């Protein structure tokens, strides 16, 4: 048992604290989840969907207070915070609930005289969801709703930085009429999580976080034959071609870099621009970046809040300083924003040119408001550089040539390939990654597969 504190990036205060669960409490939680699973599995899918809908409505009814909590917990401006619930969260939850009946239906085998044959998708049992702080509702809903719709029970463990989000989930589930034990949250230590993964009552583990954390989850699961789904690191590239709509591209890529202070798994973290429009792109990018207002996230005029911690901001500052020492140029720097203060989570947007792949800022995940913009001579060079990464979550191309977009997309190592957009998760499409970005899939008709196991029915009539 330990005390977990939310240290607010707004002012360094302790915003909330909770005592982690005892061993006896965790045992009771797992027993309750196991006991509830049979009844939930027998609940018709339409009834499950109705509960999910009421849960979403309950969340939306509290969006104002949730937004204030997010500002205090992880620094997102209240001018942006409502979007997490009112856009992505509700869209993903409702879509996955709406397609569940068809996606989970029995799979019939071809007719054969004297036989009834089909494959049934059965729930795995209890799913442990270990959720991150950066988009605490969006990342977790990707798993929670399809797992519930598939007939599983859920144990949610949120990152300490946003542990109040787990409590919000429980409140919304209770308001929706979720049967007792079907959805539970727990405040737990890393050691507690490791023990839960080793418990036979856990049937699947979902983790979103660092590559190091993913390896730890995988090691803990290695003694059991259970699946894991992990979304880990990213260094998502954008490629800007000369045939793009330049004004549109500048606006979208600036937002794709700096939204949520760059603390998004699918933020743009490096940009490659064809030489013919490089100077014009950089000029427009810089002008728009300088219009950002860095400050207290509780101020409605702020559109760039602090990073989650001073440690995270110092990491980005270290990447920037190292790149400048290697020859990069900061054409937008901290000195232009009065609110940006070394030693605090308040970090201004930084735009670097003169970068290359010898610099960590172009190859190592930054997870902050910094971008390197690099000139390229051809599609071939852009493809080579985009693939020069240990990660592969998303990548984007900015062009009006859909044929080129398709051709180049076939050659880029990524889970999602965008044309003329970025930093968006479409629930009708699978969300996945390659290389060190992790393993497994979420959302779409494929998003239920991780939370079910196939069972064949082979019935012979005599």
Beta strands, then each sheet from edge to edge (+ up, - down):
strand 1: 3-7
strand 2: 14-19
strand 3: 107-108
strand 4: 115-123
strand 5: 126-131
strand 6: 153-158
strand 7: 183-185
strand 8: 202-208
strand 9: 227-231
strand 10: 236-240
strand 11: 268-274
strand 12: 329-332
strand 13: 350-353
strand 14: 370-376
strand 15: 391-392
strand 16: 394-398
strand 17: 416-419
strand 18: 431-432
strand 19: 434-435
strand 20: 438-439
strand 21: 441-442
strand 22: 452-460
sheet 1: 1+ 2-
sheet 2: 3+ 4- 22+
sheet 3: 7+ 6+ 5+ 8+ 9+ 20-
sheet 4: 12+ 13- 14- 11- 10- 16- 17-
sheet 5: 15+ 19-
sheet 6: 18+ 21-
end
